Amino acid sequence: MKTFHLSKPELFHTLKDYNKQKFTADLMAGIIVGIVALPLAIAFGIASGVSPEKGILTAIIAGFAISAFGGSRVQIGGPTGAFIIIIYGIIQEYGLTGLAIATVLAGLFLILLGVLRLGTIIRYIPYPIIVGFTSGIALTIFSTQVKDLLGLHIEGSVPADFIEKWICYFQNFGTVDLATAAVGILSVVIIACTPFVSKKIPGSLVAIIVMTIAGIILNNQFGIHVDTIGDRFEINPAVPEADIPALDWERIKGLISPAITIAVLGAIESLLSATVADGIIGHRHDSNQELIGQGVANVLSPIFGGIPATGAIARTMTNINNGGKTPIAGIIHAIVLLLIYFFLMPYAKYIPMACLAGVLVVVSYNMSGWRTVRELMHNPKSDIFVLWLTFILTVIFDLTIAIEVGLMLACLLCMRRMAETTRVSVLTDEIDPTAETDLAENPNLEHLTIPKQVEVYEINGPYFFGIANKFEEVMARMKERPKVRIIRMRKVPFIDSTGMHNLTNLIKMSEKEGIKVILSGVNDYVRGILAKNGFNELIGEENICPNINVALEKAKVVQ
């Protein structure tokens, strides 16, 4: 009976040889990452349709859990831009309670994936799909921030549909508030220019400090008011109470699909972030343990008022660049945010909404990956098609549909490519073994003559449902019916149920026509599958030959 051996969180491994030097490095990195995470947590929370403190609570709770229970040494977790559109959509349809349930379910799915050791499967999601929906999310995030960035005065709420949203923007473009637009655009400029002055100081934090002061001056000295967080939200930095959402089956059924979307996206983003980090620090993360850590984080986060979270590439890179060595840095980052939450959160009400919009505009630009998209345009047309289809579905419809359709299409294209690489050929005269065997090992090989009334079929590749019909088409093109058919399967790595069904029908049909079928070169794995399906009794075990020489001799005897 197969058993599952769960590995320990990376934190346990790193504590074995932990010392003062590593703690000092983790302390400095954790403080810096905590400061960097602050504006992003607030911005992601508001953009997702929840209050700013929920964004910070997510960064605190999930950030701590991902570092404490994950499988990466330097991964930093928290709310990310990728979830904004999903969260906003779930809240609009199911409310905050629905979001909490979907997030808990997603966490349980992630834990299950890790326990079943399926972490590596996420790596097989085609890269064009990842790029397609990431770029689509980036454009969607940008679209949601135009109103706050420019201070547009729009009656009622902005339409949720992408096309209708932009029609609304163009219709109301004349209502731009110049002061708000100046704050928003200058925020983008400050964030973009800060790295040229210092790579360690987060540009988003500089923009928030400068623009908050500028907003206060504009309001007090000139009477020009720019909308702030305090105008829209009542900030209450209280200790959150645990609130486990009530799980009833009817509600769960409706939330399964968005929960799976959260889980898949969270798994992809966290493992992608951890893999990028591996290439820099030279240490390989445990993908299954990382999924468990992500799952624990997403179970705990909504219980304490948070939203979905995952590994964040930007914050993880900030951690690495500032000397973070172990998961302790991520835990310190969570503690720093906790202290800010209790002591500085009341001042967040003065932050201009246009400034936060500017932060998210930069985030969306960095997410867009336009350089990667440009490079992928040189790939096969099928990859380009999958990329743009996923992108369009993400923008026009939603991420759930984009992931489902993108994965389905990628699977179909993969199967088509497999079918194209599997070749079926027929030989009726002779076989040249020098073209397929190493002469250094077998120097005395001679050409093998195929007897009359014998056809040799060579299957080169997997014998699955995508190739079964191709085999029938090749045989149908043969005008004369032989007495013996030899099917060479030495290059068939596996056979599926459709291939088995096709092969069984071939033998039964051949028997009715008085044609004997002999198999040649079947490997042990495929032979085991044939035996389990009663194939030995159907064809006769003596007609499953180890190589083509034995098969040809057998064909002569049959004749």
N, C-alpha and C positions, 0 to 999 in steps of 0.2 A: 504493500500500500504506500502510495506516494505521500510524503509529508512536506510541509512548508517550513523552512527555517528562516525566521525573521532576523534580519541583521539589526544591529544597534544604531541609534542615531549617531551622526558624525561627532556630535558634541562629546559623547562618551569616549571616543577614540582619541580626540585631541587633548582631553584632560589628563591622559596618562603621563604625558611629558610636558605639561603646561608649566610655564615659569614666569618670572617677573618681566622679562624682556617681551615675551609674547603679550602679556597683559597690557603693558604700556602701549604697544602697537595697536592692540584691539581697542583700548580706551580712546586713543586719539581718533582712530578710524570711526568708531561708534559714535562719538560726539559729532564729527563732521557729517556722517551719513544721516544722523538724526536731524541736524539742521537742514540738510538738503531735502530730506523727506517731508519736512513740515509744509512748505507751500504746495508741494505736489499732492499731499494727502488732503489738504483743504480744497484744492482745485478739483481733484478727482471726485471728492465727496459731493461738492455742489453740482458739478456737471452731471453726476449720476442721478441727481434728483433727490438727494438727501441733505441733511444739514452738515455744516463744515466739521462739527465735532465728531460726527460719525466717520468721516474720512480719517481723522486722527486716531480715533479709537481702533479702527481697522488696522492702521499702521502699527499701533502699539500691540494689540492682541495677536494679530496674525504674524506681525514681524517677530515677536517673541517665540511663538509656536513653531514657525518655519525654521528658525535658527536652533531651537531646542530639540526638535524632533526630526528635522530634515536630514538629507544625506549629502549635503554639500558643506564645505568648510566656510565659504565666503558668501553664500547666497543671502540676499536681503529681500524680504518679502513685504507685501503691503498692497494697497489698492493700486491699480494700474489703468492706463488709458484704454487698454484693450477691452476692459469690462464696462466702460461707460455706457455704450449703446445698449448692451444686453441688460444692464441693471435698470436703466431708464425705461426700457420697454417693459420689463417685468413689473416695475412699480406702477406704470400706467395701466396695465391690464389686471394685475393681481394685488396691488397695494404692497405696503411694507411687510405685512405678515407673509404674503406670498413670496416676496423676495427672501425673507428669512428661511422659509421652508425649502425653497429651491437651493439656497446656499448650503443648508445642512445636508440635503440630499446629495449635492455635488461633492461635499466633503466626504460623505460615506462612500460614494462611487470612487473617489480618488484613493481612499484607504483600501478599498477592495482591490483596485488595480495594483496597488503596492503589495498587498498581502499575497495576491495570486502571482506576483512577480511578472507583471505585464508591462513594466516600465519601458522596456526596450521597444515595445510595439509602437509607441508614440513616434519613435524615430523614423518609422516607415511611412509616415504621412508625407506625401510628395511636397517638395520645396515650393513649387509654383502655387500650391494651395495656400501655404503659410504666407507667402509674399502677397498673394492676391487678397486674402481677407485682412491682413495687416494694413496694406495700403488702403483698402476700402474703409477700415475703421478710422484710419488717419483722416481721410477726406470727410467722413461723417462727423468726427469730432470737430474738425475745423468749421464745418457747416453749422454746428450747434452754437458756436461761439461768436458768430458774426454780429448778432444783435447786441451782445454785451460789449464787444470790442469797439463798435462804432457808436454805441448809444442810440440805436434806432428806436423810434417811438412807434410801436406797433400795437394797435387795438386788439385786445384779447391775446390768446396764446399763439405762439409760432407753430405752424403746421408741423406734424411729425414726419410726413412724407418728404423725401429728399427734394424731389422736383417742385412740389408745392411750396416747400420752405424757401427755395431760391426765387421762385416767382414772387413770393411775399416780400423777400428782401429787396428785389428790384423795384417793386411797387412802392416801397417805403424808403427808398434810398435817399430821398430828399429830406428825410427827417433826422439825418445824422446830427448828433450832438458833437460839436467841434472839441469841446473840452474833454469829453469822454473818449473820443477818438484819439486825441493827442495823448492821453494817459495810456490807452491801449497800445498804440503804435510805439510810443517811447518805451514801454515795458518790453516789447519785442526787441527793440534796438539795444536796450541795456543787457538783456539776456544774451543776445548774439555777440555783443562786444566784450562782456566780462571775461571770457576765456583769454582774450588778448592781453588783459591786465594781470589776471591771476587764474590759473586753472583749478586751484583749490577752493576758491570762494564760489559758491553756487550763484549763478546769474539770476535765477528765479528769486532767491532770497534778497539779493541786492535790489532787484526791480520792485519787490513788494515793499521794502523799507523806504526806498526813494519815492515811489509813487504814493505810498500812504502818507508820508510827510507832505508831499506836493498837494495831495487831495485835501489835507487839513488846512494848509495855507490858502489854497484856492477858496475854500469854504469860509474860513474865518476872516481873511483879509479882503477878498474880492467878491464874496457872496456868490461864488460859482460852485454849485453842488454837483459832485460826481457820485453816482450810486455806489454804495458800499455794502459789504456783507451785512452790517447791522441794519440796513434798510430793508433787507429781505428775510433775515433769520434772527431769531432770538437765541443767542449763544448761552449755553448752560453747561459749564465744565464740571459737572457733578460726577461722583463715582457711579458708574453704570451698575444697575442691578441685573442679575442673571434672569433672563426671561426665555424659557424654552417654548418655542412655538408649538401649538397644538397640531398634531399630525393626524388628519383624517384621510381615509382612502380616496374619497372623491376629489379632494383638493390635491392630494399627491399625484393622482393620475393626470391632472391638468398641468402639473409642474414638472413632470418627468423630462419632457423635451428641453425646456430651458435649463433644467438642472444638468442634463447631459452636456449641453452646450457650454455651460460654465465649467464643468469638469474637464471636458476635452480642451477647451481654450486654456484653462489654468495649467493643465498638464503640459501642453505644448510650450507655453511661454516659460514655465518654470524650468523644464528640462532643457529648453533652448538656452536660457540664461545660464544654467549650471554648466552646460557644455562649453559655452563661450568662456566662462570663468576657468574651466579645466585647462583650456589651451593657454591661459596666461599664467596660472599658478603651478601648472605641471602636476596636478593631482586629480585623479578620476573620482567623480562623485558616484554615489550609489543611487541610481535612478529609482529603484523601487522604494527605498527608504525616503527619498525625496518626495515621492508621491504620497507616502504615508504622512509625512510632515505637512505637506500642502493640505491633505485631507483633514488632519487634526485642526489646522488653522481655520479652515472654512466651516468646520463644525462649531468651533468656539466663537468665532467672530460674530455671527448673527445672534448668538445667545446673549452677548454683551452689547448689542446695538450696532455691530459693524456690518460691513458689506463684503462681497466676495474679494478674495485676495490671491495673489500668486507671486512668484519670483519676479523681481523687477530688474531688467538688464542694466538700466542707467544707474540705479542705486547700488547694484552689485559691483559695477565697474568703479563707482566712486569709492566703495569699500576697499577694493583691491588697490586702487591707485593711491589710497591714503594709508596703506600698510596693514589692513585687516588680515589676520592670520587664521583665526578660528571662528566658530559660531558665537563665541563670546562677544565679538564686535557687533553682531546682529542683535544680541540681547541688550547690549549697552545702548544701541540705537533706539530700541524700544523704550528703555528707561529714560533716555533723554527726552523723547517725545512725551512720555508720561509727565515728566516735570514741567515741560512747556505747557501741556494740557491743563495742569492745575494752576500754574502761576502766571502764564502769559496769554492764555486763551481769551480772556475778556477784551484784550486789545485788538483781537482779530476783527472786531466789528468795524474798525476804521479802514480795513483794506478795501481798495476800490475793486468793484466787480470787473471793470475793464482791464485791470492789471492781471487778475486771475485768468481772464480770457486770453490775454497776451501770453501767459505761461502755457496755457493749453494749445495755443496756436503753434508755439515752438515745439511742444510735445508732439503734436500732429505732424509737423514737418519732419521731425526726427524719426517718427514711426513710418512715414510714407515710403521710405526705402526706394526713392525714385532711381537712384543709381543702380540698385539691384534689379529693378524692373527693366532698366535700359540694357543691362547685361543679359537678362533672360530673353530678350527679344532676338538673340542670336541662336537660341535653342530650337529644338524641333517644333514644328507648327502645333503639334498636339499639346506640348507644354505651354506654349503661348496662349492657346485656346483655353486651357484650364485656368491659367492665371487671370485672364481677362473676364472669363465667365464668373469665377469666384469673386473678383473685384466688383463686377456689376451687380451681382446678386447681393453682395454685402451692402452696397450703397443704396440700391433701389428697393430691396426687400429687407432682409435682416440677416444677421450672422448665422442664426440657426439654419436657415434654408441654404445659405452659402456653404456652410461646412458639410451639410448632408449631401447636397448636389455635387459639390466639389469632390468629396470622397468617393461618391458613387461613380462619377465620371472618371476619376483617376484610376479606380479599380477596373473599370471597363477598358480603358486605354492600356492598362498594364496587361490585362488578359489578351487584348488584341496583339500587343507586342510579343507576348509569350507564344501566341499562336503563329505569329509571323516567323519567329525564330525556330519553331519546330518544323522540320522538313520531312516530307514523305517521298521517297524515291523508289522506283521499281527497276530491277535488274533482270534480264532474260538471257544474257549470253555468258558473261564471265565476271569474276570479281577480282580486282587488282588489290591484293593485300598490302602491297608496298605503299599504297596511298593512305593507309590507315594504321599501320603497325610500325614500330621502331625496328629497322633492319639491323641495328647494332645488337639487339636482343635475339632476333630471329633471322639470321642471314640466309637460311635455306628455303625461304618461302617461295612458293610458285603461284602462278595464276590459277585460280579455281574456276573450273568450267561448270557452268550451270547446265544440268541435264535438260533435254527437251521435255516439254510439258510441265516444267517447273518455273515458278515465278518467285523471285526474292524481293520482298518489300523491306526497305530500311526506314525505321522511324528514328529521327535524330532530334530528341528533345522530349519534354514531358508529354505524356499521353493523357490529356485531360479533355474536358468537354469542348474546349476551343479548337481541338485538333481532330476530334473523332470524325466529324463530317468530312474533313479534308481527306482522311484515309479512304472513306467510302467513295469519294469523287475520283481519287487516283485509280482505284480498282475498277470503277465503272467505265473508265476510258480504255481499259484493255479489251480488245475486240474478241480474242479467243479465250476460252476458259481452260485453265491448266488442270493437271491432275493433282498437283501439289502446290501449296502456297507456303513459303517460308517467310515468317515475319521476324526480322532481326530487331531485337530490342536492347542491344548492348548499350545504347546511348539514351535509354529511357530512364531518367532518375526516379520518376514516380508515376503512378497511374491513379486516377480518381474513379468515382463510382460511375460517371458517364463513360469514361474510357473502358471500364469493365463491362458495362452494358453493351457498348458498341462492339467490343471484342467477342463477347458471348454470342451476340446476334450474327457476327461474321462467321463464327465457327458453325453455328446451327444452319445458317444459309448455305455455307460451303458443303456441309454434309448432305443437304438435300440435293445439291448439284453434283454430288459424287467427288468433291474436292477435299483432299486431306490438308489439314493445317498443322504446321510445325513451328514452334517458337524457338528462337535462337538467342543465346547470350543474355538471358534474363538475369538481372542482378538479384542478390539475396533479398533486398527490401521488397522489390516488386514481386518476386516469387512468393514471398510470405503473404502478400496481399492476395495474390491469385489463389494460393492454397486455402486461405480463410474463406474465400468465396466459392469454394468447391470447384475451382477451375481444373484441378488435377484429374478429377473424375470425368469432367466434361471432355477434355482433350486427350486424356491419357498421360500419365506422368512421364512415360517413355518418349513422348513427343515434345517435351520441354528440354531442349538440348543446350549444353554449356557453351558451344561455339558453332560457327558456321560450317566448319569441316564436318563435325558430327551430324549437323542438320542435313548437309548435302548427301552424306552417306545414307542417312535415314530415308531421304527422298528417293534414292535409287532403289532401296529395298521395297518401299511402298509401291513404286512403279512395277 
